[in-house]
């Protein structure tokens, strides 16, 4: 009888701990898409989430094999190698999903975001190995390459295929694909019954539910300091059931005669942006959208960028502009809030 009572008390205690929200945090990390990922999953104390890592790694590898321009036989590489016009290319679901977001961004931003700027980025030397000598392209070179770009030259047909309208058109959808990877991982976690988590891939984040203490997730925005430490925090924001993506020009750039040339290219002019914007952080319902919009707003500049974001439901942004004296000025959309 005593043993029975003791067992009943133990069971009661375990159930009480579970019902009172006694929780733990399971951490995952790894490498993907040329960067790293970090994931926090909040579980009941007696529930295990370790099995998620294998599923997450497999899913990220699947997306990378589809969307990486650095993998020779990836889906996007095979599409880029095609030279025929109006020849149907049947994409995977992942490629179609990312391309659908890309088309939406292209139209939404009036071409300020364009997934076909790969030749321009290459012309400016940003695909060259680190340490390579950089030079400013001649104006006629830029005009020539501009004629080989434009997402409007790729059609998504009604039968679910892609058609090139110009044989030379090529894609680099990395500024959407990484965010799409974040969304895909979040979907896996939810499908396996976990509601409270944070997923981060290369600085792009999505959150769901709450932390172990029952509070909303807090995320730091990197300080837009040239060659500064990657863990230097500029601002902290609280996000709940939202994604956050940041784009900046303070990591990948080169200088010639005292002028900085960013890897963020304006698809409409063929030149690196020079509007003073050094960092853009966007919150949205999906990380794929936030990822692409952060790049687009870098191109649009703070005035047009704020105007665009304020028109979009469920989207907010922080735009950081650097003045000539080095001071940083924050421009926020209507609903963007810092952590108090």
Secondary structure, DSSP 8 states (H G I E B T S, - for coil): -HHHHHHHHHHHHHHHHHHTT-EEEEEEEEEETTEEEEEEEEEETT---TTHHHHHHHHHHHHHHHH-TTSTTSHHHHHHH---SS--EE--HHHHHHHHHHHHHHHHTTTSS-TTTHHHHHHTTTTS-TT-------HHHHHHHHTT--GGGEEE-TTSEEEESSTT-----HHHHHHHHHHHHHHHHHHTT--EEEEEETTEEEEES--TTS--EEEEEE---TT--TT-EEEEEEESS-EEEEEESSSSEEEETTEEEES-B-TTTSSB--SSEEEEEEEESSHHHHHHHHHHHHHH-HHHHHHHHHHSTT-EEEEEEE-TTS-EEEEE-TT-----
